[in-house]
Amino acid sequence: MSVIAKPLVDARVSHTRWPLSLARLNRAKVIFAKQEWNRCNNPKATVDQPPRQRNASGAWQYEMVLLGFNYRLTDVACALGLSQLKKLDANLARRTEIAARYTAAFRCLPGIVPPSQRDDVKSAWHLYPIRVDAGMLRADRGQVLRAVRSENIGVNVHYLPVHLHRYYRDRFGYKAGEYPVAERAYEQLISLPMFHGMSEQDVEDVISAVRKVVTHYSRDIRGEMAGRSDRSSKF
């Protein structure tokens, strides 16, 4: 169970100590309650805009507006994590296979730039982020993402640069434009499904959906250049 509030010694009495506590009870938790949040209020306290305390949702556009504490790892979760170490090598090998399939499929696809890996690096492929080259397409990153989602593929964006989150803008005065490399990358990135439990058909479904969307939005660069040349020659 995830608690997002001030430090709590005992979550059972959190509502008597602090104005607001939130517990996330999704299917990854011991108590399943979909993606809902359990809210515990202190009846003697005044709580303004409690939804602002949430820091997780299904939306790909999000921001951090308040500083909080996130307690996720219980003893049971630690035990599960230790048991997974036995599967680590196999899981990494499968993720590497999926990444290689994606890279081979998208390496020559105009409008998509797959990630690269240095020879001296062995990636765990926690994520597989592609970059959308909007100059080669008739769509921006958001349009491509929504179109791929409409094909029933769960793509997402990771992550909004830290300095652009509202909390850091308000607290430390960060502004857009201060870290142009991070901001430019964020505007291009889409994370494709990547988990070791994916079947071969799952991987092929992702590849097919991305190809379909990118092909639909592809610009005829040569045709456009020829058109400009024809128009210029008339003057």
C-alpha angles and dihedrals in degrees: 000000000000119000119195109191141081114317111296126201092191119016090199091072098032093115090062094051106040134031095242140013127178126199122193112215107183129149091275090063132080091250112048119217103148110243095324126126126227111221123204115189130189103232090212094055132076115232119197120202099343093185088071088071092069116102103176132062142140093258118106091214112067142138141198112244102168136035111243144153124256118203111188113141112084125177089260091051090050090052091051091049092052090050090054092059088080088063096044099103093046092046092050091048091053093048090050090053092051092047090051090051092051093047093049091049097047103032093094098029108116112234095027127089113192121207120267130215127212118235092243094053130081108197122208088211093223084161134016105209121184124194121230112220099209090187089069095045140059090231141058128235094272093053092048092048094050091047092052090048089053086060087062094255115136102226122162143175124254115217146357105212111259095238091059095059111108094238093058093042092052097038101041104018098244115168137197111267097039094101104030097170093056092043093049091049092049091053090055105038129107121171114218122210109282124172131127093240093068115122124222088257091052090055092047091049090055093048093047093049094049092047091049094051096042092047090051092053097039117127122224094234094176092049092049092050091048090050092051089049092052092050092048093051091060092067 
